[in-house]
Amino acid sequence: MDRRVADVRRNAFEFVQGIERLSTTGEIMDAMDALLKKHGCEYHCVSFLATATETLEDVLLSNRLPEEWLKLYVEREYVHDDPAFRYAKTVVRPFRWFRESPYDPEREPRAAEVVRRAADFGILDGFLIPVVSTARRMGQIWFGGRTLDLPEHQLPALHLMAIYAFDRILKLRGSPAQHQASLTPREREILTLVANGKSTWEIGETLHISDRTVKEHIKHLCRRLGAVTRVQAVMIAVRDGIIQP
């Protein structure tokens, strides 16, 4: 395994295991900021995804954005035109902010305006991590800056940290505790291999079972844990002490 990948994964699990010691939203985001600063991340924003009747102020949980940009964003109600927020409602994996968010500049001038005005405040690049939260609604954590240097192989670890950070923030805000699920020994075995970066094929080879059987086990354990993706399943299982990565 590439040493950089192993280091990132180790940092992610250390973050997950240590986050319970943090007692404020600010401390949680400071911890993530510290890990990501070396990759060019200068700003962050944590929120639910706004419904048609909500403003950014209604859904904002934490931010470290240029003050004037945030003021303009709220005044202009960009939350309903931001192509990244819109795209986040349709995907479950991290994506590059604006660069991978589809929009038509000619047919959607307000979306183009969001992108253009963000650049005026030094926000040229970023990535957004959609989160299916314990509050049973979609949320997101966004990091950005002028120039980012974050290889694709680091995104799964970032996804893990973001999901767990969001969950912890909600708990600190009084979100009700969730019922802790249980897994079978085989499901724990498979999820531990997932946590260690093994692919479906590699898990099948290790356990001498078919790819289809691996996928069925993962589908079932995700349902038990209330997870949408295998990454989120790992996060929940680590949090609840079901597996030890």
N, C-alpha and C positions, 0 to 999 in steps of 0.2 A: 504494500500500500504506500502511496506517495506520502512522504513525511508531513508535507503541508496539510494534506487532507486529514491525517491522523491528528495533527495538532489542533486543527479547527474542530474536529469532532470531540476531542478531549475538552477543549475550551467550552463547547456547547454543553456537555454533560456536567462540567464543573459549575457552570452558570446555573443550570437547572437544579443541581443538588444544593447550591448555596443560596438560592434566591429566597428560601423560606426565612432566612435570617434578616432579610431586608424588610423594613417596616413602613416605607412610604413609596408612592409612585415615583417620586423624584430619584430615590436611591436605586430603584429598579432600572430606570432609564439611564441613569448615570453609569451603571454597570455595563449596559449594552453599548452605550456611547463609547466607553473606554475600550471595549473590544473592537469597535468598528472605526474609531478615529484614524487608525493607521491606514485605512482603506479609502480615506477621503471623505468620510461622512461627517458633515458639520451640523446637520439639523435632523430633527425627528418630529413625527406627529403620530399620535395614537388616538384612535377614535372608533366609534361604531360607524357603519356605513349609513348615511342619512337616508331616511325615507323621503317621499315627495313633499311632506309637510314640515320636515326638520331642517334647521340651519346647522352650520358647522358648530356653532356655540352649543347647540343642544346635544351634540354627540361627542364633543371633544373631551378626551380623558387626560392627555398630556401633550405638550408641544415644546419644542425649542426651535422656533422659526423666527426669521427677521420680523421685528415688531410691526413695521410698516406693511410688509407683505401680508401678515395675518390680518391686519386691519382692513386692507384692501380686499382680501379674499372674502372676508365676512360681509363687508359693505356691498360688494358686487354680487354676493351670493353665488360664488363660483362653485360651491360644493355640488350644485346640480348640473354643472357643465364640465367639470373636471373629467377628462377622458379616463384617467387612471381610476378614480373612484367608481366610475361606471363599469369599467372592465373588471374591477375587483369583485363585482357582484356575480360574475359569470365563471370565475376560475377559482381553484383552490391552491395553486402553487405560486411562489414568488415570481414577480416579473419586473422587467426594467420599466421604470416610471416614464411615461410618455412615449419612449422609444418603442415599446411593445403594446401600447394602448391604442387601439384603432379609432380613428376619427377622420372625418373629411373636412379639411380647412375651409373649403368653399361652401359646403352645405351646413357646416357647424362653426360659424365665425366665433361664437362664444368659447368653444373649446380651444380654438386656435389662439384666442386672446389669453386664456389661462396659461397656455404654454409660453406665449411671448412675454407676458408680464412676469411670470416666474423667473425667466432669464434676467429680467431687469434687476432682480434682487439677488443675483448670483446663484440661483437654483437651476442648474443646467442638467443635472443628471440625478438619478435616484433609483431606488427599488422599493416595491410595495409588497408586503406580505399579507395576504388575506387570512383571516382567522375566523373559524367557526367557534364562537365563544360559548362558555357555560351559561350565558344569559339567553341562549337560544336565538341569537341574532348575529349577523355577520359584523365583524370588526376588521380593523387593519392597523398595521404598524408600517410607517413609511420612514425611510432614511434617505438623505440626499446631500448634495453639495455641488461644487463646481466640477470636479473631476473625480470619478470613482474608479477604484482598482479592486474589483471583487470578482475573482474567477468563478465560473459557473459551478465548479465542484464545491464551493463553499456555501451555496444557497441552501442545501438541505439542513446544514447545521444552523444557519441563520433562521430558517423556518422553525426549527425545533425551539430555539431560544425565544423567538417572537411569540409563538403559541403559548409557551409557558409563562412568559412575561405578561401577556394579556390576561391570562387566567389568574395570575397572582394579583394583578391590579384590580380585577373585578372582586376578588376575595377581600382585598383591603377596603373596597368601597361597599362591602356588605352584601355581596352576592351570596345567595343561599348555598350551603354545602351540597355537593352532589353525592349520590349513592356510589360507594366504591364497588366496582364490579370485580368478579373473580374469573380467572382463566384456567383452563386445563393445563396440565404439565406440558403437553405438546404445543399448545398455543403460546405458553410462556417461552418455550424453547425457540419457536419460530420467531417470536417478536424480539427475543434477545439477538438473534441473528440479523434481523432487520435493523436493530439499533446499532449493530456493528458494521453496517454498510453492505451486507450481503444482498445480492440480487435474488430474484425468484429462482432462477436456474441454480445459483450457488447453494441456496437453501435446500432445494430438491436433491442436489448431489450429496450434500452433507448428511441429510436425513434419509436418503434413499427412497424418496417419494417423488411423484410426478409434479410438474409445474402446475397442473390443474389442481392437484390436491393442496399445494402450497397456497395458491390463490384462494381456494375455498376456505382454508383455515384463516387466512388474513381477513377475508371478507367477514367471516363469523366473529373473529375477535374484535374487529373494528365495531361491529354492531353491538357486541357486549359492552365495549368501553364507551360507546357513544361517539366514536371518532369517524370523521369523514375520510381521512387519508391514513396511510400506514405511518406517516410521520407524526400525525397527531396522536395516533394510538401509542407510539413510543413515548411521546411526551406524557400522556396520561399515566401509562404504566410505570414510568420512572418516578413521576410525582407521587404516586400511591404506593411505591415500594413493591410493585408486582414483579418487576424485573430489576436486575442490577447490570447496567451496560458495562 
